[in-house]
Amino acid sequence: MKWKELPQNIKVRMITSFFNRAVSSAVMPFMALFFAQELNKIWAGIFLIGTVVIGFCVNLVGGYISDRFPRKKVLLTTSWLNALFFFIMTVSLFPEKNLILLFAGAYIGFIITSSLGRPAMHAIIIDSTTPENRKAVYALDYWLVNLSMAIGAALGGLLYLNHQTELFMMLTFTSTTIPIAYGIWLQDNFKDQLQKKHENVFVDLVNNYRIAFRDSAFVKVVAGSTFIFAAEFSLNSYIGIRLAETFKAVSIGSFEIVGVRMLSILNIENMMLVVCLTFIINRYTDRLNKKNALLIGLLLYGIGYVTVTSANTWYVLIAFNLIATMGELIYSPIRNAEQANMIPSDKRGSYSAFSNLSFSGADLVARSTIIIGAFLMPTMMSVYIGFIVMLGTVLVYTGLFGGNWVKAKVVGVRGTDL
């Protein structure tokens, strides 16, 4: 799908998020380090865990709001507030002694406003695409996300230590341009707004998500995605710790590759493969049956991460990390597009927010591997990762391609007419 053929809303979203993510990726990964340096590790850990919980809860509220009110207004409001909070964070860095409490308060404000606006943005993307072009759109978005994060990682590595304030100034500037771009170019064509059914707003919100929880096919996809994502997330949790402790250093001239550097190499390899191969893989999978392509992708993904979980040789790690990434490139656009096709037209914000459970859940499962790994040998951890990927594959496949929703779509019960 060519760039000029994309809907205007997709272009606006991809351009604005690319620049914003590139700058934010240079800053946000260092927040744990920042708070630990300013206060202490325990305070930083408690604070950041708290922001994850806050973000998840607010995200559910954001899904409800995006279905009840005009999505463009929701995005404009939350985007301007994001810019304001970034400005406050930047100002708090100018004094010789950082105003850490002001910074922390602004950071919490940013977590709240960004979590409120995220479901509305996801819903607008679904509103602006069709079942026929979603796979191509998600593939392009996936590519841009990884490219922007690679640029952000490079910026952070070069500038964070000595030019922290300048990075936050850049982030404030880019976040200020986003609501301006939304106001000028974003189109809100969503008319099928969710109607309030209960006087009590809280009861109405809970009832709205009860419908999503009763959608067994969608719940399967969300639960299955949780297990599948957990394998990738474990790279920076259990696998990273194992490499740091047991990887045998390799010397290339005077440069020594220890466990931590090996982890960085695997992450860089993943991003570079995504940037270089996304469109080639997507063009090839277009010729395959979606069901077969999904299974092939998840099989490669599982084989890759099962091996990386326990491997300790540099070339084995690089080779099977490549296989895992190839699998991810095959299955990810299909899963994203088919999941979007499942969502009723009047509940896209709520369903999108509910689907974010898969990321939060995957993060928890991945972190639990650190504890489990303290009792199991690496080879047994490979078996464990293989089991959860297999379980996730069964749930995602049966959720996407089996069950009542597929039949309902055929007879027009579900709202996929965009």
Phi, psi and omega per residue, in radians:
M1 nan 2.174 -3.084
K2 -1.376 2.687 -3.102
W3 -1.001 -0.746 -3.092
K4 -1.172 -0.316 3.137
E5 -1.508 -0.177 -3.116
L6 -1.237 2.529 3.036
P7 -1.052 2.642 -3.072
Q8 -1.021 -0.727 -3.128
N9 -1.074 -0.631 3.126
I10 -1.154 -0.741 3.119
K11 -1.078 -0.790 -3.135
V12 -1.058 -0.824 -3.106
R13 -1.101 -0.778 -3.063
M14 -1.201 -0.707 -3.128
I15 -1.186 -0.847 -3.095
T16 -1.150 -0.760 -3.103
S17 -1.215 -0.518 3.128
F18 -1.075 -0.896 -3.107
F19 -1.203 -0.687 -3.128
N20 -1.175 -0.722 -3.135
R21 -1.220 -0.614 3.136
A22 -1.066 -0.721 -3.133
V23 -1.356 -0.766 -3.114
S24 -1.142 -0.542 3.109
S25 -1.204 -0.290 3.076
A26 -1.447 -0.216 -3.039
V27 -2.044 -0.884 -2.970
M28 -1.042 -0.663 3.109
P29 -1.083 -0.276 -3.100
F30 -1.705 0.096 -3.081
M31 -1.104 -0.678 3.114
A32 -1.088 -0.761 3.109
L33 -1.113 -0.725 -3.113
F34 -1.064 -0.904 -3.098
F35 -1.196 -0.593 3.105
A36 -1.140 -0.686 3.136
Q37 -1.244 -0.670 -3.093
E38 -1.315 -0.589 -3.122
L39 -2.171 -1.672 3.051
N40 -2.789 2.947 -3.038
K41 -1.124 -0.709 -3.108
I42 -1.118 -0.818 3.125
W43 -1.071 -0.743 -3.129
A44 -1.089 -0.755 -3.137
G45 -1.112 -0.828 3.131
I46 -1.089 -0.773 -3.112
F47 -1.080 -0.809 -3.072
L48 -1.252 -0.600 3.033
I49 -1.106 -0.714 3.099
G50 -1.057 -0.696 3.140
T51 -1.187 -0.553 3.078
V52 -1.130 -0.781 3.129
V53 -1.115 -0.780 3.120
I54 -1.056 -0.813 -3.121
G55 -1.051 -0.715 -3.136
F56 -1.141 -0.807 -3.129
C57 -1.127 -0.766 -3.130
V58 -1.174 -0.567 3.112
N59 -1.037 -0.675 3.093
L60 -1.134 -0.710 3.074
V61 -1.117 -0.695 3.130
G62 -1.084 -0.643 3.092
G63 -1.096 -0.744 3.115
Y64 -1.132 -0.780 -3.126
I65 -1.097 -0.704 -3.089
S66 -1.185 -0.374 3.063
D67 -1.567 -0.387 -3.094
R68 -1.596 -0.460 -3.033
F69 -2.238 2.829 3.126
P70 -0.959 2.201 -3.011
R71 -1.173 -0.596 3.137
K72 -1.114 -0.711 3.115
K73 -1.141 -0.692 3.102
V74 -1.062 -0.789 -3.123
L75 -1.159 -0.736 3.132
L76 -1.079 -0.798 -3.122
T77 -1.094 -0.874 -3.094
T78 -1.199 -0.572 3.140
S79 -1.211 -0.724 3.084
W80 -1.116 -0.690 3.114
L81 -1.157 -0.662 3.052
N82 -0.986 -0.825 3.138
A83 -1.057 -0.723 3.125
L84 -1.072 -0.792 -3.107
F85 -1.199 -0.621 3.055
F86 -1.137 -0.658 3.092
F87 -1.089 -0.758 3.114
I88 -1.105 -0.731 3.099
M89 -1.061 -0.729 -3.141
T90 -1.111 -0.798 -3.132
V91 -1.061 -0.654 -3.092
S92 -1.181 -0.241 -3.141
L93 -1.584 -0.203 -3.055
F94 -1.267 -0.692 3.104
P95 -1.049 2.693 -3.128
E96 -1.014 -0.681 3.028
K97 -1.820 1.976 -3.065
N98 -0.945 2.433 3.075
L99 -1.437 1.398 -2.942
I100 -1.139 -0.648 3.140
L101 -1.179 -0.666 3.078
L102 -1.138 -0.735 3.121
F103 -1.091 -0.806 -3.120
A104 -1.101 -0.717 3.111
G105 -1.101 -0.750 3.119
A106 -1.159 -0.617 3.116
Y107 -1.133 -0.743 3.079
I108 -1.097 -0.723 3.094
G109 -1.032 -0.725 3.104
F110 -1.111 -0.752 3.120
I111 -1.030 -0.739 -3.118
I112 -1.162 -0.873 -3.069
T113 -1.214 -0.675 3.125
S114 -1.179 -0.627 3.110
S115 -1.220 -0.566 3.083
L116 -1.189 -0.642 -3.055
G117 -1.520 -0.391 -3.033
R118 -1.047 -0.797 3.127
P119 -1.067 -0.618 3.129
A120 -1.123 -0.676 3.121
M121 -1.168 -0.764 3.107
H122 -1.076 -0.707 -3.125
A123 -1.156 -0.686 3.124
I124 -1.107 -0.638 3.109
I125 -1.098 -0.772 3.117
I126 -1.141 -0.701 3.096
D127 -1.026 -0.577 -2.983
S128 -1.627 0.016 -3.141
T129 -2.102 2.990 3.080
T130 -2.131 2.834 3.098
P131 -0.972 -0.466 -3.100
E132 -1.321 -0.603 -3.053
N133 -1.863 0.009 -3.061
R134 -1.117 -0.717 -3.110
K135 -1.042 -0.757 3.126
A136 -1.146 -0.702 3.140
V137 -1.143 -0.782 -3.139
Y138 -1.166 -0.581 3.088
A139 -1.137 -0.768 3.112
L140 -1.126 -0.743 3.129
D141 -1.104 -0.729 3.115
Y142 -1.042 -0.728 3.132
W143 -1.140 -0.803 -3.120
L144 -1.157 -0.651 3.107
V145 -1.037 -0.840 -3.120
N146 -1.206 -0.640 3.097
L147 -1.132 -0.774 -3.136
S148 -1.142 -0.657 3.118
M149 -1.198 -0.614 3.079
A150 -1.132 -0.751 3.091
I151 -1.107 -0.744 3.130
G152 -1.096 -0.727 3.121
A153 -1.086 -0.691 3.110
A154 -1.161 -0.749 3.108
L155 -1.064 -0.789 -3.124
G156 -1.107 -0.748 3.132
G157 -1.085 -0.611 -3.099
L158 -1.464 -0.617 -2.919
L159 -1.983 -0.353 -2.948
Y160 -1.045 -0.812 -3.027
L161 -1.119 -0.746 -3.017
N162 -1.889 -0.181 -3.103
H163 -2.360 0.803 -3.084
Q164 -1.090 -0.812 -3.129
T165 -1.077 -0.721 3.136
E166 -1.103 -0.634 3.097
L167 -1.114 -0.743 3.121
F168 -1.199 -0.545 3.054
M169 -1.145 -0.722 3.076
M170 -1.088 -0.712 -3.136
L171 -1.154 -0.693 3.083
T172 -1.094 -0.735 -3.135
F173 -1.127 -0.848 -3.112
T174 -1.136 -0.672 3.137
S175 -1.216 -0.422 3.077
T176 -1.319 -0.571 -3.136
T177 -1.286 -0.399 -3.067
I178 -1.122 -0.921 3.114
P179 -1.105 -0.500 3.070
I180 -1.120 -0.783 3.108
A181 -1.124 -0.720 3.101
Y182 -1.056 -0.788 -3.100
G183 -1.084 -0.599 -3.079
I184 -1.482 -0.802 -2.927
W185 -1.938 -0.392 -3.059
L186 -1.279 2.341 3.128
Q187 -1.918 2.300 3.112
D188 -1.925 1.687 -3.104
N189 -1.721 0.172 -3.086
F190 -1.335 2.095 -3.107
K191 -1.992 -0.415 -3.010
D192 -1.490 1.081 -3.047
Q193 -1.286 2.564 3.141
L194 -1.220 2.327 -3.137
Q195 -1.639 2.488 3.120
K196 -1.210 2.260 -3.078
K197 -1.925 -0.257 3.140
H198 -2.274 2.557 3.123
E199 -1.133 -0.686 3.113
N200 -1.361 2.057 -3.081
V201 -1.082 -0.689 -3.127
F202 -1.105 -0.752 3.113
V203 -1.107 -0.688 3.131
D204 -1.122 -0.710 3.133
L205 -1.131 -0.836 -3.133
V206 -1.077 -0.739 3.136
N207 -1.099 -0.625 3.138
N208 -1.110 -0.730 3.130
Y209 -1.374 -0.371 3.059
R210 -1.082 -0.610 3.101
I211 -1.105 -0.745 3.117
A212 -1.126 -0.703 3.136
F213 -1.151 -0.490 3.133
R214 -1.405 -0.222 3.107
D215 -1.393 1.570 -2.966
S216 -1.065 -0.653 -3.128
A217 -1.123 -0.767 -3.127
F218 -1.191 -0.670 3.092
V219 -1.072 -0.694 3.084
K220 -1.038 -0.770 -3.124
V221 -1.124 -0.758 3.134
V222 -1.121 -0.796 3.135
A223 -1.137 -0.764 3.130
G224 -1.109 -0.711 3.114
S225 -1.094 -0.611 3.087
T226 -0.990 -0.848 -3.124
F227 -1.200 -0.659 -3.134
I228 -1.175 -0.832 -3.137
F229 -1.106 -0.530 -3.095
A230 -1.031 -0.576 3.126
A231 -1.099 -0.798 3.130
E232 -1.180 -0.742 -3.121
F233 -1.109 -0.464 -3.128
S234 -1.200 -0.266 3.119
L235 -1.026 -0.705 -3.118
N236 -1.694 0.201 3.045
S237 -2.114 -1.620 -3.090
Y238 -1.072 -0.854 -3.069
I239 -1.093 -0.721 3.125
G240 -1.071 -0.776 3.134
I241 -1.156 -0.725 3.135
R242 -1.098 -0.750 3.120
L243 -1.096 -0.720 3.138
A244 -1.083 -0.540 -3.060
E245 -1.608 -0.613 -2.947
T246 -2.113 -0.200 -3.085
F247 -1.182 2.284 3.129
K248 -1.437 2.112 -3.040
A249 -1.020 2.500 3.113
V250 -2.095 2.322 -3.128
S251 -1.850 2.277 3.026
I252 -2.061 1.682 -3.001
G253 1.159 -2.187 3.114
S254 -1.594 -0.056 -3.106
F255 -1.630 2.153 -3.113
E256 -1.848 2.214 3.112
I257 -1.707 1.854 3.083
V258 -1.707 -3.088 -3.060
G259 -1.008 -0.782 -3.118
V260 -1.113 -0.734 3.118
R261 -1.181 -0.593 3.093
M262 -1.105 -0.695 3.086
L263 -1.084 -0.756 3.105
S264 -1.081 -0.706 3.118
I265 -1.085 -0.733 3.124
L266 -1.109 -0.719 3.115
N267 -1.157 -0.742 3.120
I268 -1.128 -0.735 3.109
E269 -1.024 -0.770 -3.139
N270 -1.031 -0.853 -3.120
M271 -1.143 -0.712 -3.120
M272 -1.173 -0.676 3.096
L273 -1.128 -0.706 3.108
V274 -1.091 -0.797 -3.120
V275 -1.107 -0.678 -3.037
C276 -1.505 -0.515 -2.943
L277 -1.989 -0.122 -3.043
T278 -0.897 -0.920 -3.022
F279 -1.285 -0.557 3.090
I280 -1.142 -0.824 3.124
I281 -1.120 -0.742 -3.110
N282 -1.104 -0.671 3.120
R283 -1.131 -0.654 3.139
Y284 -1.236 -0.769 -3.095
T285 -1.207 -0.365 3.073
D286 -1.054 -0.434 -3.129
R287 -1.468 -0.223 -3.074
L288 -1.680 2.745 2.974
N289 -1.114 2.358 -3.055
K290 -1.021 -0.693 -3.120
K291 -1.128 -0.790 -3.140
N292 -1.154 -0.712 -3.138
A293 -1.104 -0.721 3.122
L294 -1.056 -0.801 -3.118
L295 -1.172 -0.707 3.105
I296 -1.084 -0.797 3.139
G297 -1.062 -0.809 -3.121
L298 -1.205 -0.557 3.078
L299 -1.120 -0.838 3.109
L300 -1.099 -0.752 3.124
Y301 -1.018 -0.824 -3.130
G302 -1.133 -0.801 3.117
I303 -1.021 -0.755 -3.127
G304 -1.066 -0.910 -3.064
Y305 -1.309 -0.512 3.049
V306 -1.058 -0.720 -3.133
T307 -1.283 -0.784 -3.124
V308 -1.075 -0.529 -3.113
T309 -1.018 -0.613 -3.068
S310 -2.091 -0.170 -3.103
A311 -1.167 2.621 -3.102
N312 -2.345 0.171 3.125
T313 -1.894 2.349 -2.967
W314 -1.048 -0.740 -3.082
Y315 -1.285 -0.505 3.063
V316 -1.213 -0.745 3.112
L317 -1.052 -0.816 -3.120
I318 -1.146 -0.739 -3.110
A319 -1.136 -0.794 -3.077
F320 -1.425 -0.380 2.972
N321 -1.159 -0.642 3.056
L322 -1.091 -0.773 3.127
I323 -1.090 -0.747 3.128
A324 -1.089 -0.740 -3.138
T325 -1.176 -0.682 3.069
M326 -1.039 -0.755 3.097
G327 -1.082 -0.721 3.114
E328 -1.098 -0.711 3.131
L329 -1.127 -0.527 3.134
I330 -1.360 -0.833 -3.001
Y331 -1.453 -0.567 -2.952
S332 -1.056 -0.892 3.133
P333 -1.081 -0.594 3.124
I334 -1.177 -0.823 3.138
R335 -1.059 -0.785 -3.130
N336 -1.080 -0.816 -3.095
A337 -1.167 -0.778 -3.116
E338 -1.197 -0.611 3.073
Q339 -1.128 -0.722 3.108
A340 -1.096 -0.636 3.138
N341 -1.144 -0.385 -3.107
M342 -1.359 -0.314 -2.927
I343 -1.442 2.232 3.074
P344 -1.066 2.537 -3.018
S345 -1.108 -0.505 -3.086
D346 -1.602 0.055 -3.113
K347 -2.334 0.527 -3.069
R348 -1.168 -0.655 3.111
G349 -1.143 -0.809 -3.111
S350 -1.149 -0.787 3.127
Y351 -1.118 -0.679 3.120
S352 -1.107 -0.720 3.100
A353 -1.135 -0.749 3.118
F354 -1.084 -0.659 -3.122
S355 -1.150 -0.386 3.107
N356 -1.174 -0.206 3.028
L357 -0.998 -0.542 -3.105
S358 -1.102 -0.609 3.137
F359 -1.300 -0.777 3.118
S360 -1.103 -0.768 3.136
G361 -1.123 -0.710 3.135
A362 -1.106 -0.654 3.126
D363 -1.113 -0.722 3.120
L364 -1.157 -0.771 3.125
V365 -1.078 -0.743 -3.132
A366 -1.124 -0.707 3.124
R367 -1.197 -0.553 3.111
S368 -1.159 -0.412 3.116
T369 -1.129 -0.435 3.094
I370 -1.105 -0.753 -3.140
I371 -1.246 -0.816 -3.134
I372 -1.079 -0.666 -3.131
G373 -1.139 -0.324 3.098
A374 -1.261 -0.327 -3.101
F375 -1.930 -0.322 -3.095
L376 -1.943 2.606 3.030
M377 -1.216 2.714 3.120
P378 -0.935 -0.661 3.131
T379 -1.129 -0.648 3.095
M380 -1.238 -0.527 3.054
M381 -1.180 -0.587 3.045
S382 -1.083 -0.723 3.097
V383 -1.092 -0.726 3.141
Y384 -1.098 -0.818 3.116
I385 -1.101 -0.717 3.103
G386 -1.059 -0.685 3.139
F387 -1.140 -0.811 -3.084
I388 -1.225 -0.563 3.069
V389 -1.188 -0.707 3.108
M390 -1.106 -0.759 3.107
L391 -1.084 -0.763 3.114
G392 -1.092 -0.676 3.135
T393 -1.100 -0.794 3.129
V394 -1.061 -0.790 -3.104
L395 -1.150 -0.799 -3.120
V396 -1.140 -0.775 -3.108
Y397 -1.107 -0.828 -3.128
T398 -1.215 -0.544 3.099
G399 -1.216 -0.716 -3.091
L400 -1.380 -0.695 -2.963
F401 -2.058 0.155 3.075
G402 -2.419 2.751 3.093
G403 1.864 3.133 -2.987
N404 -1.236 -0.456 -3.009
W405 -1.177 -0.570 3.133
V406 -1.121 -0.772 3.104
K407 -1.132 -0.696 -3.129
A408 -1.097 -0.656 -3.134
K409 -1.133 -0.648 -3.114
V410 -1.107 -0.699 -3.113
V411 -1.596 0.088 3.011
G412 1.455 0.324 3.131
V413 -1.249 -0.742 -3.109
R414 -1.442 2.605 -3.093
G415 -1.550 1.442 3.071
T416 -1.922 0.187 3.111
D417 -1.454 1.784 -3.021
L418 -1.739 nan nan
